[in-house]
Amino acid sequence: MEKFERSITNLFLIFLFSLGPNVVFGNEYEKLIKKYKKEIKSKESEIEQIEKKIEEKKAEKTKYEKEEKQIRSELTKIEQDLNKVISEIVKIQSNIRKTEKKLKQTEQELKIASKEIDYWKTILSKDLRFLYKNFYGTYCLFTDPWTENLIVYTLKSKANKIVSVTERKLYTERALNKYIETKNELEKLKENLSEKQSEYKKIQNEKTQILSSVKGKRISAEEEIKRLNETSKELKKLIDSLEKKKQETLETIKQEELAKKEFTEKKHYLPWPVTGEVITKFGKNKHPELDTYVISNGIKIKTDGEQQVVSVDDGEVIYAKEFRSYRKTVIIDHKGGVYTIYGYLGEILVDEGATIKKGQQIGKTDSLNNNTIYFEIRVDGQPEDPLDWLSSKK
């Protein structure tokens, strides 16, 4: 039987601790504070690591920004050089077109000069045959000398014309060769510049790819810095929340200690839950029927007839329903780790969560149970003798 009562007591203790955050004793608050401090320290350590990473990423970002700036500067120089080459190529192409135009004109002039030479040679050949036939043949003795001189002068003029046109032709040929040489040089220069243009474009493409890569790394570093900053902010919020909970817990401890102190000052002065005779005392009691002793964590009070059961002090109802062998049971939290338990009730007149005043009715005795109630006081989870707390005057 003693073991049975102890098991009931242990079950009741487990029950109290299972009621949730409203039923937390002093040492549990201390555990909570330690837990908050540990979590705060852990999160502060995480923030330090994150801030270190942020600095590393900022250094990376600065490095990539410098590289990006350098590459952009190089690309600007390449672009300028490329534009110069393109401008030179455009000029050379213009000069090539002009030279080609002059070549065509010169070729045309050369054709004209050749035709003129052929023309004047043909005329001169005819005139020479005429002169030879008329002035140096059989009938030369009968010709007029003045006519002869005129013909000779005319022949000389035509011969000079041939010489003049021939000189022009030679000049034109030299000009033509010069234009051909100039065109070849321009074509070669254009080819060299085109190669240079291709080389610049190749370098430009390579630098652009490098820039894209560096830019991507810089953006990646910026995004990582942003993400780390957001994480740091969230951790700081969490630390603030934990600090707040810690302070609230400390404040709760103060309030609980104050409530416990105030309740302790009421020792020997608490009103009785009912008026009656104590038939089972706190502690070791001999069973009336069995030849053995049982342990009681509270007292049993038998009343004369049905009575109202009242709360011995202000508090909050945290349990108000059937509980195993205690049947209809009400548990009141008086703060400071102090609880009063009222069992074997015939009727419960309060709801869970209700605020109770000292002397307020919480239930009634049960005639089916000989109008006997069970009353227990627990301080910091440990049962104490209710008679040490109740007033000597019932």
One Martini backbone bead per residue (centre of mass of N, CA, C, O) as a GRO file, in nm:
protein
  394
    1MET     BB    1   0.057   0.063  -0.020
    2GLU     BB    2   0.295   0.258  -0.003
    3LYS     BB    3   0.377   0.223  -0.299
    4PHE     BB    4   0.113   0.321  -0.414
    5GLU     BB    5   0.121   0.611  -0.300
    6ARG     BB    6   0.390   0.686  -0.434
    7SER     BB    7   0.297   0.648  -0.725
    8ILE     BB    8   0.080   0.861  -0.711
    9THR     BB    9   0.268   1.092  -0.641
   10ASN     BB   10   0.447   1.073  -0.892
   11LEU     BB   11   0.222   1.113  -1.096
   12PHE     BB   12   0.149   1.393  -0.991
   13LEU     BB   13   0.415   1.525  -1.052
   14ILE     BB   14   0.417   1.469  -1.354
   15PHE     BB   15   0.158   1.622  -1.404
   16LEU     BB   16   0.254   1.902  -1.321
   17PHE     BB   17   0.491   1.914  -1.537
   18SER     BB   18   0.272   1.869  -1.784
   19LEU     BB   19   0.111   2.155  -1.783
   20GLY     BB   20   0.344   2.357  -1.839
   21PRO     BB   21   0.458   2.695  -1.823
   22ASN     BB   22   0.282   2.754  -1.558
   23VAL     BB   23   0.459   2.495  -1.438
   24VAL     BB   24   0.737   2.645  -1.288
   25PHE     BB   25   1.010   2.610  -1.121
   26GLY     BB   26   1.291   2.751  -1.015
   27ASN     BB   27   1.496   2.553  -1.157
   28GLU     BB   28   1.364   2.589  -1.437
   29TYR     BB   29   1.435   2.886  -1.472
   30GLU     BB   30   1.739   2.845  -1.459
   31LYS     BB   31   1.750   2.666  -1.710
   32LEU     BB   32   1.642   2.878  -1.903
   33ILE     BB   33   1.864   3.087  -1.864
   34LYS     BB   34   2.095   2.905  -1.952
   35LYS     BB   35   1.981   2.852  -2.230
   36TYR     BB   36   1.978   3.148  -2.328
   37LYS     BB   37   2.280   3.203  -2.285
   38LYS     BB   38   2.380   2.982  -2.474
   39GLU     BB   39   2.234   3.083  -2.729
   40ILE     BB   40   2.355   3.366  -2.732
   41LYS     BB   41   2.651   3.279  -2.751
   42SER     BB   42   2.617   3.117  -3.013
   43LYS     BB   43   2.505   3.355  -3.189
   44GLU     BB   44   2.747   3.546  -3.143
   45SER     BB   45   2.947   3.354  -3.278
   46GLU     BB   46   2.806   3.353  -3.552
   47ILE     BB   47   2.835   3.657  -3.603
   48GLU     BB   48   3.141   3.665  -3.603
   49GLN     BB   49   3.173   3.474  -3.846
   50ILE     BB   50   3.004   3.645  -4.041
   51GLU     BB   51   3.172   3.907  -4.020
   52LYS     BB   52   3.427   3.774  -4.127
   53LYS     BB   53   3.304   3.695  -4.401
   54ILE     BB   54   3.228   3.979  -4.486
   55GLU     BB   55   3.518   4.088  -4.496
   56GLU     BB   56   3.614   3.885  -4.707
   57LYS     BB   57   3.403   3.965  -4.925
   58LYS     BB   58   3.488   4.262  -4.941
   59ALA     BB   59   3.774   4.202  -5.040
   60GLU     BB   60   3.684   4.057  -5.293
   61LYS     BB   61   3.519   4.287  -5.412
   62THR     BB   62   3.755   4.489  -5.431
   63LYS     BB   63   3.927   4.316  -5.617
   64TYR     BB   64   3.714   4.294  -5.849
   65GLU     BB   65   3.685   4.598  -5.892
   66LYS     BB   66   3.976   4.647  -5.982
   67GLU     BB   67   3.975   4.449  -6.216
   68GLU     BB   68   3.737   4.577  -6.362
   69LYS     BB   69   3.865   4.855  -6.399
   70GLN     BB   70   4.115   4.759  -6.557
   71ILE     BB   71   3.962   4.621  -6.790
   72ARG     BB   72   3.801   4.868  -6.879
   73SER     BB   73   4.050   5.034  -6.948
   74GLU     BB   74   4.159   4.836  -7.162
   75LEU     BB   75   3.904   4.840  -7.339
   76THR     BB   76   3.916   5.140  -7.403
   77LYS     BB   77   4.193   5.130  -7.544
   78ILE     BB   78   4.113   4.918  -7.754
   79GLU     BB   79   3.881   5.082  -7.874
   80GLN     BB   80   4.055   5.317  -7.966
   81ASP     BB   81   4.250   5.154  -8.147
   82LEU     BB   82   4.029   5.031  -8.322
   83ASN     BB   83   3.918   5.299  -8.428
   84LYS     BB   84   4.179   5.384  -8.563
   85VAL     BB   85   4.203   5.147  -8.756
   86ILE     BB   86   3.930   5.185  -8.891
   87SER     BB   87   3.993   5.473  -8.987
   88GLU     BB   88   4.236   5.389  -9.161
   89ILE     BB   89   4.086   5.192  -9.340
   90VAL     BB   90   3.892   5.399  -9.456
   91LYS     BB   91   4.108   5.580  -9.582
   92ILE     BB   92   4.239   5.361  -9.759
   93GLN     BB   93   3.985   5.291  -9.916
   94SER     BB   94   3.961   5.574 -10.033
   95ASN     BB   95   4.241   5.577 -10.170
   96ILE     BB   96   4.194   5.330 -10.345
   97ARG     BB   97   3.960   5.451 -10.503
   98LYS     BB   98   4.118   5.690 -10.612
   99THR     BB   99   4.342   5.526 -10.748
  100GLU     BB  100   4.158   5.362 -10.932
  101LYS     BB  101   4.051   5.611 -11.081
  102LYS     BB  102   4.329   5.705 -11.184
  103LEU     BB  103   4.396   5.450 -11.333
  104LYS     BB  104   4.170   5.467 -11.539
  105GLN     BB  105   4.248   5.743 -11.649
  106THR     BB  106   4.536   5.664 -11.732
  107GLU     BB  107   4.461   5.434 -11.919
  108GLN     BB  108   4.300   5.616 -12.106
  109GLU     BB  109   4.532   5.810 -12.177
  110LEU     BB  110   4.715   5.587 -12.293
  111LYS     BB  111   4.529   5.508 -12.526
  112ILE     BB  112   4.516   5.784 -12.657
  113ALA     BB  113   4.820   5.819 -12.704
  114SER     BB  114   4.855   5.567 -12.881
  115LYS     BB  115   4.657   5.659 -13.100
  116GLU     BB  116   4.804   5.920 -13.175
  117ILE     BB  117   5.067   5.796 -13.262
  118ASP     BB  118   4.949   5.621 -13.483
  119TYR     BB  119   4.825   5.848 -13.639
  120TRP     BB  120   5.088   6.024 -13.690
  121LYS     BB  121   5.246   5.799 -13.825
  122THR     BB  122   5.063   5.760 -14.066
  123ILE     BB  123   5.077   6.046 -14.177
  124LEU     BB  124   5.386   6.063 -14.200
  125SER     BB  125   5.415   5.828 -14.394
  126LYS     BB  126   5.255   5.952 -14.624
  127ASP     BB  127   5.420   6.215 -14.655
  128LEU     BB  128   5.690   6.078 -14.719
  129ARG     BB  129   5.598   5.939 -14.977
  130PHE     BB  130   5.516   6.198 -15.120
  131LEU     BB  131   5.787   6.344 -15.104
  132TYR     BB  132   5.956   6.131 -15.249
  133LYS     BB  133   5.791   6.124 -15.512
  134ASN     BB  134   5.799   6.456 -15.574
  135PHE     BB  135   6.120   6.543 -15.476
  136TYR     BB  136   6.309   6.253 -15.519
  137GLY     BB  137   6.250   6.196 -15.811
  138THR     BB  138   6.199   6.251 -16.142
  139TYR     BB  139   6.026   6.545 -16.078
  140CYS     BB  140   6.212   6.744 -15.895
  141LEU     BB  141   6.305   6.972 -16.111
  142PHE     BB  142   5.987   7.090 -16.138
  143THR     BB  143   5.977   7.201 -15.855
  144ASP     BB  144   5.885   7.406 -15.600
  145PRO     BB  145   6.071   7.519 -15.333
  146TRP     BB  146   5.849   7.633 -15.146
  147THR     BB  147   5.680   7.375 -15.134
  148GLU     BB  148   5.893   7.202 -15.010
  149ASN     BB  149   5.933   7.357 -14.744
  150LEU     BB  150   5.643   7.323 -14.643
  151ILE     BB  151   5.643   7.017 -14.628
  152VAL     BB  152   5.881   6.990 -14.432
  153TYR     BB  153   5.752   7.149 -14.200
  154THR     BB  154   5.510   6.968 -14.168
  155LEU     BB  155   5.667   6.712 -14.097
  156LYS     BB  156   5.803   6.825 -13.841
  157SER     BB  157   5.543   6.878 -13.683
  158LYS     BB  158   5.449   6.581 -13.682
  159ALA     BB  159   5.699   6.473 -13.539
  160ASN     BB  160   5.666   6.647 -13.282
  161LYS     BB  161   5.394   6.530 -13.205
  162ILE     BB  162   5.495   6.245 -13.159
  163VAL     BB  163   5.693   6.320 -12.934
  164SER     BB  164   5.488   6.449 -12.742
  165VAL     BB  165   5.303   6.201 -12.713
  166THR     BB  166   5.525   6.009 -12.616
  167GLU     BB  167   5.591   6.164 -12.358
  168ARG     BB  168   5.304   6.143 -12.243
  169LYS     BB  169   5.302   5.837 -12.236
  170LEU     BB  170   5.542   5.801 -12.044
  171TYR     BB  171   5.415   5.960 -11.809
  172THR     BB  172   5.166   5.784 -11.787
  173GLU     BB  173   5.316   5.519 -11.727
  174ARG     BB  174   5.447   5.622 -11.467
  175ALA     BB  175   5.180   5.688 -11.325
  176LEU     BB  176   5.064   5.407 -11.341
  177ASN     BB  177   5.287   5.265 -11.177
  178LYS     BB  178   5.247   5.437 -10.926
  179TYR     BB  179   4.948   5.359 -10.872
  180ILE     BB  180   5.000   5.059 -10.849
  181GLU     BB  181   5.198   5.081 -10.613
  182THR     BB  182   5.004   5.230 -10.423
  183LYS     BB  183   4.783   5.015 -10.421
  184ASN     BB  184   4.959   4.788 -10.309
  185GLU     BB  185   5.031   4.933 -10.047
  186LEU     BB  186   4.741   4.977  -9.952
  187GLU     BB  187   4.662   4.678  -9.948
  188LYS     BB  188   4.877   4.595  -9.744
  189LEU     BB  189   4.792   4.790  -9.521
  190LYS     BB  190   4.505   4.685  -9.498
  191GLU     BB  191   4.585   4.398  -9.423
  192ASN     BB  192   4.736   4.474  -9.161
  193LEU     BB  193   4.496   4.622  -9.029
  194SER     BB  194   4.304   4.380  -9.034
  195GLU     BB  195   4.477   4.208  -8.850
  196LYS     BB  196   4.476   4.411  -8.619
  197GLN     BB  197   4.171   4.413  -8.584
  198SER     BB  198   4.145   4.111  -8.517
  199GLU     BB  199   4.329   4.123  -8.270
  200TYR     BB  200   4.165   4.329  -8.110
  201LYS     BB  201   3.903   4.164  -8.105
  202LYS     BB  202   4.018   3.924  -7.956
  203ILE     BB  203   4.104   4.080  -7.705
  204GLN     BB  204   3.826   4.198  -7.651
  205ASN     BB  205   3.681   3.927  -7.604
  206GLU     BB  206   3.862   3.829  -7.374
  207LYS     BB  207   3.814   4.072  -7.185
  208THR     BB  208   3.505   4.042  -7.175
  209GLN     BB  209   3.508   3.764  -7.043
  210ILE     BB  210   3.668   3.846  -6.795
  211LEU     BB  211   3.473   4.066  -6.706
  212SER     BB  212   3.232   3.879  -6.670
  213SER     BB  213   3.365   3.705  -6.453
  214VAL     BB  214   3.436   3.930  -6.250
  215LYS     BB  215   3.153   4.043  -6.229
  216GLY     BB  216   3.028   3.782  -6.123
  217LYS     BB  217   3.203   3.770  -5.866
  218ARG     BB  218   3.118   4.044  -5.756
  219ILE     BB  219   2.814   3.982  -5.741
  220SER     BB  220   2.845   3.733  -5.563
  221ALA     BB  221   2.975   3.886  -5.326
  222GLU     BB  222   2.737   4.083  -5.283
  223GLU     BB  223   2.523   3.864  -5.227
  224GLU     BB  224   2.673   3.738  -4.987
  225ILE     BB  225   2.675   3.994  -4.816
  226LYS     BB  226   2.371   4.025  -4.806
  227ARG     BB  227   2.310   3.749  -4.679
  228LEU     BB  228   2.488   3.785  -4.426
  229ASN     BB  229   2.345   4.040  -4.322
  230GLU     BB  230   2.069   3.908  -4.291
  231THR     BB  231   2.163   3.690  -4.095
  232SER     BB  232   2.271   3.886  -3.882
  233LYS     BB  233   2.000   4.025  -3.828
  234GLU     BB  234   1.848   3.771  -3.741
  235LEU     BB  235   2.037   3.703  -3.505
  236LYS     BB  236   1.993   3.969  -3.353
  237LYS     BB  237   1.693   3.927  -3.317
  238LEU     BB  238   1.722   3.661  -3.163
  239ILE     BB  239   1.889   3.779  -2.932
  240ASP     BB  240   1.677   3.984  -2.845
  241SER     BB  241   1.467   3.768  -2.784
  242LEU     BB  242   1.637   3.614  -2.572
  243GLU     BB  243   1.684   3.855  -2.387
  244LYS     BB  244   1.387   3.901  -2.333
  245LYS     BB  245   1.331   3.622  -2.214
  246LYS     BB  246   1.538   3.644  -1.991
  247GLN     BB  247   1.416   3.893  -1.857
  248GLU     BB  248   1.139   3.768  -1.816
  249THR     BB  249   1.241   3.538  -1.639
  250LEU     BB  250   1.369   3.716  -1.424
  251GLU     BB  251   1.104   3.858  -1.359
  252THR     BB  252   0.954   3.601  -1.284
  253ILE     BB  253   1.138   3.525  -1.053
  254LYS     BB  254   1.081   3.774  -0.887
  255GLN     BB  255   0.776   3.728  -0.873
  256GLU     BB  256   0.792   3.443  -0.754
  257GLU     BB  257   0.953   3.520  -0.502
  258LEU     BB  258   0.748   3.725  -0.402
  259ALA     BB  259   0.507   3.529  -0.390
  260LYS     BB  260   0.645   3.330  -0.200
  261LYS     BB  261   0.692   3.526   0.029
  262GLU     BB  262   0.398   3.609   0.071
  263PHE     BB  263   0.300   3.318   0.127
  264THR     BB  264   0.492   3.249   0.362
  265GLU     BB  265   0.370   3.479   0.552
  266LYS     BB  266   0.092   3.287   0.572
  267LYS     BB  267   0.185   3.106   0.771
  268HIS     BB  268  -0.078   2.994   0.985
  269TYR     BB  269  -0.318   3.185   0.807
  270LEU     BB  270  -0.476   3.000   0.644
  271PRO     BB  271  -0.756   2.904   0.526
  272TRP     BB  272  -0.997   2.679   0.512
  273PRO     BB  273  -1.160   2.495   0.275
  274VAL     BB  274  -1.291   2.354   0.526
  275THR     BB  275  -1.509   2.237   0.775
  276GLY     BB  276  -1.335   2.000   0.996
  277GLU     BB  277  -1.196   1.678   1.012
  278VAL     BB  278  -0.891   1.524   1.049
  279ILE     BB  279  -0.835   1.188   0.918
  280THR     BB  280  -0.570   1.264   0.748
  281LYS     BB  281  -0.242   1.294   0.765
  282PHE     BB  282   0.061   1.392   0.716
  283GLY     BB  283   0.222   1.121   0.599
  284LYS     BB  284   0.231   0.878   0.826
  285ASN     BB  285  -0.022   0.615   0.806
  286LYS     BB  286  -0.257   0.408   0.940
  287HIS     BB  287  -0.441   0.169   0.829
  288PRO     BB  288  -0.768   0.084   0.927
  289GLU     BB  289  -0.755  -0.220   0.791
  290LEU     BB  290  -0.454  -0.237   0.744
  291ASP     BB  291  -0.137  -0.366   0.854
  292THR     BB  292  -0.035  -0.053   0.763
  293TYR     BB  293   0.149   0.202   0.596
  294VAL     BB  294   0.096   0.535   0.476
  295ILE     BB  295   0.151   0.793   0.237
  296SER     BB  296   0.081   1.145   0.274
  297ASN     BB  297   0.072   1.465   0.095
  298GLY     BB  298  -0.183   1.517   0.269
  299ILE     BB  299  -0.520   1.588   0.359
  300LYS     BB  300  -0.820   1.482   0.533
  301ILE     BB  301  -1.155   1.620   0.524
  302LYS     BB  302  -1.435   1.605   0.742
  303THR     BB  303  -1.769   1.684   0.709
  304ASP     BB  304  -2.081   1.831   0.804
  305GLY     BB  305  -2.185   1.783   0.540
  306GLU     BB  306  -2.245   1.992   0.295
  307GLN     BB  307  -1.990   2.192   0.136
  308GLN     BB  308  -1.792   2.448   0.067
  309VAL     BB  309  -1.515   2.500  -0.146
  310VAL     BB  310  -1.216   2.688  -0.087
  311SER     BB  311  -0.976   2.912  -0.136
  312VAL     BB  312  -0.677   2.996   0.042
  313ASP     BB  313  -0.600   3.176  -0.221
  314ASP     BB  314  -0.473   3.339  -0.453
  315GLY     BB  315  -0.524   3.254  -0.816
  316GLU     BB  316  -0.489   2.985  -1.068
  317VAL     BB  317  -0.659   2.775  -1.270
  318ILE     BB  318  -0.504   2.461  -1.405
  319TYR     BB  319  -0.724   2.254  -1.283
  320ALA     BB  320  -1.068   2.101  -1.380
  321LYS     BB  321  -1.095   1.763  -1.315
  322GLU     BB  322  -1.041   1.456  -1.362
  323PHE     BB  323  -0.810   1.246  -1.135
  324ARG     BB  324  -0.833   0.961  -1.092
  325SER     BB  325  -0.848   0.892  -0.751
  326TYR     BB  326  -0.927   1.210  -0.706
  327ARG     BB  327  -1.110   1.286  -0.911
  328LYS     BB  328  -1.239   1.567  -0.848
  329THR     BB  329  -1.011   1.834  -0.952
  330VAL     BB  330  -0.823   2.113  -0.807
  331ILE     BB  331  -0.576   2.345  -0.934
  332ILE     BB  332  -0.368   2.600  -0.778
  333ASP     BB  333  -0.187   2.888  -0.871
  334HIS     BB  334   0.026   3.107  -0.649
  335LYS     BB  335   0.295   3.121  -0.714
  336GLY     BB  336   0.625   3.051  -0.646
  337GLY     BB  337   0.569   2.728  -0.651
  338VAL     BB  338   0.260   2.734  -0.552
  339TYR     BB  339   0.028   2.468  -0.462
  340THR     BB  340  -0.317   2.368  -0.467
  341ILE     BB  341  -0.512   2.070  -0.368
  342TYR     BB  342  -0.845   1.945  -0.474
  343GLY     BB  343  -1.012   1.655  -0.370
  344TYR     BB  344  -1.312   1.477  -0.382
  345LEU     BB  345  -1.519   1.621  -0.541
  346GLY     BB  346  -1.858   1.667  -0.624
  347GLU     BB  347  -1.802   1.973  -0.739
  348ILE     BB  348  -1.726   2.197  -1.004
  349LEU     BB  349  -1.706   2.583  -1.010
  350VAL     BB  350  -1.458   2.596  -1.213
  351ASP     BB  351  -1.225   2.710  -1.452
  352GLU     BB  352  -0.983   2.701  -1.654
  353GLY     BB  353  -0.803   3.013  -1.606
  354ALA     BB  354  -0.911   3.114  -1.353
  355THR     BB  355  -0.948   3.373  -1.125
  356ILE     BB  356  -0.869   3.360  -0.776
  357LYS     BB  357  -0.993   3.416  -0.460
  358LYS     BB  358  -0.991   3.443  -0.145
  359GLY     BB  359  -1.265   3.229  -0.053
  360GLN     BB  360  -1.347   3.110  -0.313
  361GLN     BB  361  -1.555   2.914  -0.476
  362ILE     BB  362  -1.478   2.573  -0.632
  363GLY     BB  363  -1.676   2.373  -0.459
  364LYS     BB  364  -1.794   2.047  -0.342
  365THR     BB  365  -1.899   1.818  -0.155
  366ASP     BB  366  -1.937   1.452  -0.109
  367SER     BB  367  -2.163   1.223   0.004
  368LEU     BB  368  -2.039   0.965  -0.138
  369ASN     BB  369  -1.757   1.064   0.032
  370ASN     BB  370  -1.835   1.171   0.323
  371ASN     BB  371  -1.748   1.468   0.294
  372THR     BB  372  -1.452   1.430   0.161
  373ILE     BB  373  -1.134   1.587   0.136
  374TYR     BB  374  -0.850   1.673  -0.051
  375PHE     BB  375  -0.539   1.832   0.078
  376GLU     BB  376  -0.272   2.022  -0.086
  377ILE     BB  377   0.078   2.132  -0.055
  378ARG     BB  378   0.308   2.292  -0.287
  379VAL     BB  379   0.673   2.351  -0.284
  380ASP     BB  380   0.872   2.320  -0.539
  381GLY     BB  381   0.727   2.018  -0.569
  382GLN     BB  382   0.681   1.992  -0.257
  383PRO     BB  383   0.534   1.851   0.001
  384GLU     BB  384   0.333   1.994   0.266
  385ASP     BB  385   0.206   2.058   0.566
  386PRO     BB  386  -0.099   2.205   0.596
  387LEU     BB  387  -0.096   2.260   0.912
  388ASP     BB  388   0.144   2.475   0.883
  389TRP     BB  389  -0.059   2.680   0.717
  390LEU     BB  390  -0.300   2.666   0.873
  391SER     BB  391  -0.518   2.777   1.071
  392SER     BB  392  -0.617   2.724   1.400
  393LYS     BB  393  -0.872   2.851   1.281
  394LYS     BB  394  -1.170   2.725   1.124
   0.00000   0.00000   0.00000
